[in-house]
Amino acid sequence: HLEGLAFSASTINQALSAIRRLGFEAADAGMLDPNVAAAVGRVRGIRREGRRAGNWLTRDQARALLAVPDASTATGRRDRALLAVLLGTGLRRNEARDLTVEHVQQRDGRWCVVDLVGKQGKCRTVPMAAWTKRAIDEWTSAAGISEGRVFRPLRSNGSLAGDRLSPQTIFRVVLERSREIGVAIRPHDARRTFARLAFYGGSGMEQVSLSLGHSSVTVTERYIGARLDLADAPCDHLGFSL
């Protein structure tokens, strides 16, 4: 009755893992020959090549997404500011949740998210574009937020209803707003979009990696989905020849 059905490598490997475990437990209980259990344990799962890179928006899609929220409403201003932070700085969902007014400061003549503590307790400073800062200001000014967390839940009448958004609300905002432009992305896809558009827009890989707070450039390369460009290769930019 399973004929014609397709199963993912992950599903098959999980099933095999459960069967192996069951075999060993049965052998321990004296219900199965240990040699049979050992043979079951040697069955290999399906090897998965590569990694899922996730989704990205194009530049036009990112611009369209930022234009979706109605900035004449409190919810629209908040959601636009949230999208501007995710797309314009590459913050993780929890980093955006914990972003405070005090984090937003000037460094070397530009606005940044300063001393942001991310995964594994790593502290970094993330530059932001002027349009990101403007979206934050428009939201916080209208909402009367002068300190503490930037993004907060709202009641139906537009008044503040708590001191910070939940991760689930951030996920929902990104998903529902992106569906309005005909795609469906998650907050981490907005982070990937930041990385990809920044890199292909001319920013160096190392600088993108520092902004994201990655442990290595290799992780950033996976985010970006970088591929060797044979038409415009690195060797074409050496600046010398025979």
Number of C-alpha atoms within 10 A of each C-alpha: 4 5 5 6 6 7 8 10 13 13 11 13 16 13 13 18 17 11 16 19 15 15 22 20 15 15 17 13 9 10 11 14 13 16 10 13 20 14 11 18 17 10 12 10 14 13 9 10 6 7 7 9 13 15 19 23 22 12 14 8 15 21 13 15 23 19 15 17 20 14 17 8 14 23 22 17 22 27 25 27 28 25 28 25 26 25 26 25 25 27 26 21 21 15 16 24 20 20 22 19 18 14 20 21 15 13 12 6 7 11 18 21 23 18 15 22 15 17 13 7 8 12 13 15 19 21 17 20 14 13 13 20 18 13 21 23 18 16 24 22 10 12 19 10 17 13 11 15 20 27 27 21 18 18 11 10 9 13 14 17 12 12 13 19 19 16 15 9 13 21 15 15 19 23 16 14 21 23 14 13 14 9 14 15 19 20 24 21 22 28 24 28 25 27 29 25 20 19 20 12 10 8 13 11 19 16 14 24 20 16 18 23 23 16 13 11 16 14 13 23 19 17 23 25 16 14 8 8 8 9 7 9 10 10 9 11 8 8 6 7 5 2
